[in-house]
Structures are given as C-alpha cells and as structure tokens.
Amino acid sequence: MDNKQRQWPLDRRAVIKLLGDCGIQATQQRIDIAQILFHQPQHLSADQILKTVNESRPSVSKATVYNTLGLFADKGLVRQVIVDPSRVFYDSNTSEHHHLYDIDHGTLTDIAPEQLTVSGMPALPDGMVTEGIDVIIRVRSE
C-alpha cells in the first residue's frame, strides 16, 4: 500500500492487513509500533516511538523497537532518513520527496519533489543504477 492509497490514520485492522500484505507477522508489539507510525504522515526517531508505545503499556524494549523499525524499513513501509550519524528518523511517508532538517529544533519537514530540482548526475559505475535521490537541506538559526 503506497502513500496515495493510505487513509490516515490507519486503524488496527488496516495496520494488521498492511503488515500481512508485506509478509510481516502481526505481533502485538509490531501492531502498536505501526499504529504510532501510521497515525499520520510524520518523522519519528526510535526513541520517540519507544516513549510513545510504552506510555500505554510499558512492555516494549528498545531492541524490539529498533528491530521492528529495521524490518519495516526493509519491507518499504517506512523510509529511514539519516540526518547525521547519531540521528535517524523513520518517515511514514514513503513517496518520493526531500527533507528540510532544522538542526536547532531537531525537526524534519517534507519538501515536495516539485519544489527542488536536481540537475546533473555523475556517471555511475558499470552495472549500477540509480535507486533514488535523497536530499536533506540542513538549516539553523543565524
């Protein structure tokens, strides 16, 4: 299910179907994590997800959150956005777009693909093809 077909927020039944369609076993912890991610198009860190999922039922470990997010990213359910080596966001909007990262506030905002033009590409090594282009514009206060 791509973003054009998603109806935000996804309810529990839709989350279970989405996981099943991707070949992911729908455990309670994965459902809880997915419901947080697919409440709306958003950018969340693993720590934000861990905090939110454990507010209602403190039973999900940090390892479970990281493993689940890795699985979701591998299956294409979320997009991993690495803004620096110590800061990773999980983007529930998997459609083609770019990002604006506010260093001062630690927030990530979508940039529609038509708002940014990338021209010129380097020659790729033999046997390689472009999978995508991710642009992150980092900003801070003057």
C-alpha positions in Angstrom: 0.0 0.0 0.0 1.7 3.2 -1.1 1.0 6.6 0.4 -1.6 7.5 -2.2 -3.7 4.6 -1.1 -3.2 5.1 2.7 -6.0 6.7 4.6 -4.5 8.4 7.7 -4.7 7.3 10.5 -4.6 3.6 9.9 -6.8 1.8 12.3 -5.8 -1.5 13.9 -7.5 -3.6 11.2 -5.7 -1.7 8.5 -2.4 -2.0 10.3 -2.8 -5.7 10.6 -3.7 -6.0 6.9 -0.7 -3.8 5.9 1.7 -5.9 7.9 0.2 -9.2 6.5 0.4 -7.8 2.9 4.1 -7.2 3.5 4.7 -10.7 4.9 5.2 -9.4 8.4 3.7 -11.4 11.3 1.4 -9.0 13.2 2.6 -9.4 16.8 1.0 -7.0 19.4 4.3 -5.0 19.7 4.6 -4.6 15.9 0.9 -3.5 15.7 1.5 -1.0 18.5 4.6 0.5 16.8 2.8 0.6 13.4 -0.2 2.3 14.8 2.1 5.1 16.1 3.9 5.4 12.8 0.8 5.3 10.7 -1.3 7.7 12.8 -0.3 10.4 10.3 2.5 11.2 7.8 5.4 12.0 10.2 9.0 11.7 11.1 9.8 9.9 14.3 13.0 8.7 16.0 13.2 5.3 17.5 13.4 6.9 21.0 10.2 8.9 20.3 8.4 5.7 19.2 9.7 3.8 22.3 8.5 6.5 24.6 5.1 6.7 22.9 4.5 3.0 22.7 5.4 2.5 26.4 3.1 5.3 27.6 0.1 3.0 27.3 1.7 -0.3 28.1 5.4 -0.3 29.2 6.4 -3.6 27.8 8.3 -2.9 24.6 12.1 -3.0 24.7 14.4 -0.6 22.9 15.7 -3.6 20.9 12.2 -4.6 19.8 11.6 -1.0 18.6 14.9 -0.9 16.6 14.4 -4.4 15.2 10.8 -3.6 14.2 11.8 -0.3 12.5 14.5 -2.1 10.6 12.0 -4.7 9.4 9.5 -2.0 8.4 12.3 -0.1 6.5 13.4 -3.3 4.8 9.8 -4.0 3.7 9.4 -0.5 2.4 6.7 0.5 5.0 8.8 3.4 6.3 11.7 5.4 5.0 14.9 5.7 7.0 16.2 9.3 7.0 19.7 9.6 8.4 20.2 13.3 9.1 23.6 12.8 10.8 25.4 9.7 12.2 23.7 9.9 15.6 20.2 11.0 14.4 17.8 8.8 12.4 14.2 9.4 11.6 11.6 7.0 10.4 9.3 8.6 7.8 5.8 7.1 7.3 5.6 8.9 4.0 7.4 6.7 1.5 6.5 8.7 -1.6 9.3 10.5 -3.4 10.2 13.7 -1.6 13.1 15.5 0.1 13.6 17.0 3.6 14.5 20.1 5.5 16.2 19.4 8.8 16.2 22.1 11.5 19.3 21.5 13.5 18.3 23.8 16.3 15.0 22.1 17.0 15.8 18.6 15.7 12.8 18.6 13.4 12.4 17.2 9.9 10.0 18.6 7.4 8.9 17.3 3.9 9.9 19.1 0.8 7.6 18.2 -2.2 9.6 16.8 -5.1 8.5 19.6 -7.4 10.0 22.3 -5.0 13.5 21.0 -5.6 15.3 20.3 -8.9 18.4 18.2 -9.0 20.3 18.5 -12.3 23.3 16.6 -13.5 24.2 13.2 -12.3 27.7 11.7 -12.0 28.5 8.7 -14.2 27.6 5.6 -12.3 29.9 2.6 -12.1 29.3 -0.2 -14.5 26.4 -2.4 -13.5 24.8 0.2 -11.2 21.5 2.0 -11.5 20.1 4.9 -9.5 17.6 3.7 -6.9 16.7 7.2 -5.7 17.9 10.6 -4.7 17.5 11.8 -1.1 18.2 15.5 -0.4 18.4 16.8 3.1 18.8 20.5 3.5 20.1 21.3 7.0 19.2 24.7 8.4 20.0 26.6 11.7 19.3 30.0 13.2 21.7 32.8 12.4 
